[in-house]
């Protein structure tokens, strides 16, 4: 499992030889799915960081 993951991350920047339209479509879909997974992980963390609830904010002295 670790070997497959290390090969995957090592090959991210390499040029890909694509012979057919089906291979091209598969490659594009894989990149699209990785972008979606990254967004689904990053957005809740970003939202939690930006939108912080402060329950005592109305009790501050003016």
C-alpha positions as CSV (number, residue, x, y, z in Angstrom):
1,X,0.0,0.0,0.0
2,X,2.8,2.4,0.9
3,X,4.7,1.6,-2.2
4,X,1.7,2.3,-4.4
5,X,1.1,5.7,-2.7
6,X,4.7,6.7,-3.0
7,X,4.7,5.8,-6.7
8,X,1.5,7.8,-7.1
9,X,2.9,11.0,-5.5
10,X,6.2,10.6,-7.3
11,X,4.5,10.5,-10.6
12,X,2.3,13.6,-10.2
13,X,4.6,15.9,-12.1
14,X,5.6,13.6,-14.9
15,X,4.4,13.8,-18.5
16,X,1.7,11.2,-19.3
17,X,1.7,9.2,-22.5
18,X,-1.9,9.0,-23.7
19,X,-2.6,6.9,-26.8
20,X,-6.3,6.9,-27.1
21,X,-9.3,9.2,-26.3
22,X,-10.4,6.7,-23.6
23,X,-7.1,6.9,-21.8
24,X,-7.2,10.7,-22.0
25,X,-10.8,10.8,-20.6
26,X,-9.7,8.4,-17.8
27,X,-6.7,10.6,-16.9
28,X,-8.9,13.8,-16.9
29,X,-11.5,12.1,-14.7
30,X,-8.9,10.9,-12.2
31,X,-7.5,14.5,-11.9
32,X,-11.0,15.8,-11.5
33,X,-11.8,13.3,-8.7
34,X,-8.5,14.3,-6.9
35,X,-9.5,18.0,-7.2
36,X,-12.9,17.2,-5.8
37,X,-11.5,15.2,-2.9
38,X,-9.1,17.9,-2.1
39,X,-11.9,20.5,-2.1
40,X,-14.1,18.3,0.1
41,X,-11.3,18.0,2.6
42,X,-10.1,21.6,2.4
43,X,-13.4,23.5,2.5
44,X,-14.6,22.4,5.9
45,X,-11.3,23.2,7.4
46,X,-11.2,26.6,5.7
47,X,-14.8,27.3,6.8
48,X,-14.0,26.3,10.4
49,X,-11.0,28.5,10.4
50,X,-12.7,31.6,8.9
51,X,-16.1,31.4,10.6
52,X,-15.4,31.1,14.3
53,X,-18.2,31.4,16.8
54,X,-17.4,33.5,19.8
55,X,-20.3,33.1,22.2
56,X,-19.0,35.7,24.6
57,X,-18.6,38.4,21.9
58,X,-21.7,40.3,23.1
59,X,-20.4,40.5,26.7
60,X,-17.4,42.7,25.9
61,X,-17.2,46.2,27.3
62,X,-17.7,48.9,24.8
